[in-house]
Amino acid sequence: MKIKLPNKLTITFSSIALSSMFGLATAIAADQPKAEDLVGNVYGGIHGLHIQTDDERLMTADPLSDMDYGNGFGGEVGYRWLPSTEFRFNYSKFSLTSANDGYDEPDGASTAIDVLYFPNNKNFYLLTGVNNLDIGNSQISGNLGAGYRYYLSERSAIYFEGKANYQFSEHYDEFTSQIGFVYFFGDNAKPVVLSKPVKLAVEKKIVVPDTDKDGVVDNKDQCANTPLIDKVDFTGCTLFTNRIVTKQLLVNFDHNKAIVKPQYDAEITAIADILSENKTVSLTIEGHTSRLGSDAYNKVLSQKRANAIINLLINKHGIDASRLSAVGYGEERLINPDNSSTAHRENRRIEAKIEISYKEAIKR
C-alpha cells in the first residue's frame, strides 16, 4: 500500500478551511449540547470538498494525463446512535484538474458510509468507513480519518475533517478534506426550571385497619380472620386449588384360596380411613385369578376374593355396604401372561383404586 502525503494545495485548502471554522466559532457564542441529548436524533448537512488524487491516475492512456486534484460540494445525512457514536451517509460531486494543461477535466463523485466515534463525547472525532469513488469508473475504497465539530447552537454545528482513502482493486490512495455545516432534527430542549417553588396541598390520609393482616383492609375484606399463611384474593378470602389424591390397594392370595392374609391389614386399614373421611366416595373391588383351572371356576374364585375384602371393610372398619361393590374377572385380566409359578402368584390378587379430589389452601 502506498502512503502519500497531501500536496501544498491540499494543505492550503485545509488550513484556510480550518482557520475559517475557528474564526466563525470565535465570533459566535454557543452552548455545547450534551452528547446524551443528541442520541436518537437525525441530522442533515452540506459541505465543500477537496480531493487530492493518486499520482498514478490517468485521464487518458497518455502518461502525461495524470490527475492532480478536485474541488466540489455535497450533502450528508447522519444519525446519533450512542453518545459516542454516529452513522453518516455522505455524497459529493467534484471537478477534477489535470497536472498538465491540454486535457479535458472530467467530473467525479464520492459516496461514503462512515462511522464517527467521539472519544470524549464532545467535539473531536475519529471516522472510518467505505467510499465508492467514481473517478473514471466506480471503485470501492476504505477510508480512515479525523475531524472536529464546533456547535453554533444546540442543533447546528460546523465541522472540518480530513481522511485518507485506499482503493482496493487498483491500489490508489487519495486524501480528502471537507468543511461543512450540519443541523440536528429532534427535541433537545432543556427541562424547564420553575423560578418559585409551588406549595402543594397536603391531604390528610385516612388509615383503614387490616385486622387479620392479609393485605386487604377491613372495609373490603369479605373473609375475616383468614390464616396468615394463606394466600387471599382481592376480597380477602383464601385462594384454593384442587388436589387429587390417589390410593391403590393390591392384595395377593394363595393358590385356590380367598383368605386375606394378615400382612395386608395396614393397607386395607388405610383405604378404610380414606372412605371414613370422605362419605360420598364409593369403591369397587376387582378380583382376579391365575390361568390355572377352568374359566367358570376362576370366575367364582375371583368373586370370593373380592367379597373377602368387602367383608373386612364392612365388618371390621364399619364402611357402609352401599358404598362398596365387588366384581370377579377370573383370568380375564392377567398382569403376567407367563405360565410360571411367579406369574401365577402375581395374578392371584384383588385390585382397587380410589381417587379423592379436594380443595387445598394456597400458601403465601
Secondary structure, 3 states (H helix, E strand, C coil): CCCCCCCHHHHHHHHHHHHHHHHHHHHCCCCCCCHHHHCCCEEEEEEEEEEECCCCCECCCCCCCEEEEEEEEEEEEEEEEECCEEEEEEEEEEEEEECCCCCCCCEEEEEEEEEEECCCCCCEEEEEEEEEEECCCEEEEEEEEEEEEEECCCCEEEEEEEEEEEECCCCCEEEEEEEEEEEEECCCCCCCCCCCCCCCCCCCCCCCCCCCCCCCCHHHCCCCCCCCCECECCCCCECEEEEEEEEEEEEECCCCCCCCCHHHHHHHHHHHHHHHHCCCCCEEEEEECCCCCCHHHHHHHHHHHHHHHHHHHHHCCCCCHHHEEEEECCCCCCCCCCCCHHHHHHHCEEEEEEEEEEEEECEC
